[in-house]
Amino acid sequence: MKKTLDRIHSLEDLQRLARRRLPRLVSDFVDGGADREVTLASNMSDFDRIVLLPRALVDVSRRDLTVEVFGRRLALPVGLAPAGLARLVDREGELAAARAAGKAGTVFCLSTASSCSIEEVAEVASGPLWFQLYLWRHHEVVEDLVRRAAAAGYEALCLTVDVPVVGKRRRDLRNGMTIPPRVRSAGALDAARRVRWLWNLAWGDRITFRNFLGLADGDDATSLGAFVNRELVNPAATWEDVARLRALWKGPLVVKGILTATDALAALRCGADGLVVSNHGGRQLDGAPSAVAALPSVVEAVGGRIPVYLDGGVRSGADVVRAKALGAGMVFVGRPWFWGLAAGGEAGVSRMLEILADEVDRVLSLIGRPVFAEVGRDAVGAYQTVV
Ligand SMILES: Cc1cc2nc3c(=O)[nH]c(=O)nc-3n(C[C@H](O)[C@H](O)[C@H](O)COP(=O)(O)O)c2cc1C
C-alpha cells in the first residue's frame, strides 16, 4: 500500500487510482455533479484562470503554513469538507479520515449523513472536529443532533443551506444509484472486478446512516435510508430557522453554501460566526458560479467581520494560495479525501493532505510570500489572453 501511495504525486494521480479501485456506481457518485456539470467543471477551471504573481529575492528560507481558526492554530489551511457515506469507499470511512485530519493538524467536518456516528468519530479523532447539519424537516431531529455534537466535543457547527431539494445528479440516475446503495445486475460485473473494494466491504458492517439508529422505523439500511430521504430535505426552511438554531448552539456557527453578498449578509444578521463559500461541489445548482468566482463579492460584503472559507474545486497547493489571496481564511476539500480513502484508507487521506501541504509550501516560496496567513490580494492577477 505504502509503495503505491508513494507513487502518487498529485490529486489527479489520486483520483485516477481511486477510479481504478472503485466500481463505476461509486466513483460516479463521488465525482459527479448536477445536471450538465457546468458548475462542477468551472470550480476547477476558474482557479486555473487566476495567475499567481511572484515576488523575487525575498527570503523564503522559513515558511509558515499555519492559520488560526476559532481560536485553534491549525498546521495546514486545508480541512476535510463534510461528505456523507464515506464507508462506501472504505471500510473505516469517516473514522480513517478523522484520524488523518487530526495527524495533519487540521479540521475534520463530519457530515450529518455520515456512515459512522457523531460519537464514534469523536472517540478516534485527535484534531478539531466540526459537525455539519441540515435544517431537518423536524426540529426535534436538529435539537437531538446539536445536543449530541456538543456532548461529543465538536467545536463548530457547519450549517449547509444549499439543499432545499436535492440536485439532479444524472450519473446516479443513469447508474441506478440509490441510498442505501444496491449493486444491480448491470453494475454487478463491474463491482465484482474491484477486488480490493469488495474485500474491504466484506469486513465492514452494512453501510448506513449511523447517526439515526433508533430514530427511524427500523435500524436496517433501508429504513434508515428512507428516514434520511424523507427528513433531510426541508424545502420550507428559511433564515428564521437559522436564527432559531443560533439560539440552540453556543459554539461557532459556520454557514456553508453561500455564493452571494445578499446571503452573506443574511447569515451575518442571523449571528453566523463564519461562512463557507460553496456550491456543494457542483452537486446542487448547475449554473451557479464557481466557488472561487463567488468568493470576492462575499469577502467584500462581510468586510472582515467574520472569517470566510471556501470549498469547491481545490486540487492543488496553488489553488489553496489563490483562495487565500482572494480572502479565504482556509479551504476545505471534499472529493479529494474520498479519493484518498479509496486509494489507501487513512494512509491515502494522509497522503492527500501531505501532497497539498508540500504544494502550498512550495508555492509560498515561489511567490516570495513565506507566511500563508499574510498572503493578500496582490499575490494574484486575472488571467488574460496574450494577443
Ligand atoms: C460524495 C460527496 C458527499 C457530500 N455530502 C455532503 C454532505 O453530506 N453535506 C454537505 O454539506 N456537503 C456534502 N458534500 C459537499 C462537500 O461538503 C463540499 O462542498 C464539496 O465536495 C467541495 O467540492 P470538492 O469536492 O470539489 O472539494 C458532499 C460532496 C461529495 C463529493
The ligand as an ORCA input file, in Angstrom:
! r2SCAN-3c Opt
* xyz 0 1
  C     -19.635     12.283     -2.064
  C     -19.974     13.638     -1.509
  C     -20.869     13.750     -0.461
  C     -21.167     15.002      0.074
  N     -22.003     15.072      1.163
  C     -22.212     16.280      1.744
  C     -22.981     16.371      2.930
  O     -23.445     15.374      3.463
  N     -23.176     17.605      3.449
  C     -22.646     18.743      2.898
  O     -22.822     19.847      3.422
  N     -21.888     18.675      1.778
  C     -21.649     17.477      1.200
  N     -20.863     17.415      0.088
  C     -20.259     18.653     -0.456
  C     -18.894     18.926      0.199
  O     -19.030     19.298      1.552
  C     -18.152     20.062     -0.488
  O     -18.979     21.194     -0.541
  C     -17.695     19.724     -1.903
  O     -17.325     18.370     -2.024
  C     -16.491     20.603     -2.249
  O     -16.081     20.402     -3.559
  P     -14.845     19.449     -3.978
  O     -15.368     18.052     -3.926
  O     -14.527     19.930     -5.346
  O     -13.721     19.679     -2.995
  C     -20.566     16.162     -0.470
  C     -19.669     16.048     -1.527
  C     -19.349     14.804     -2.041
  C     -18.355     14.713     -3.176
*
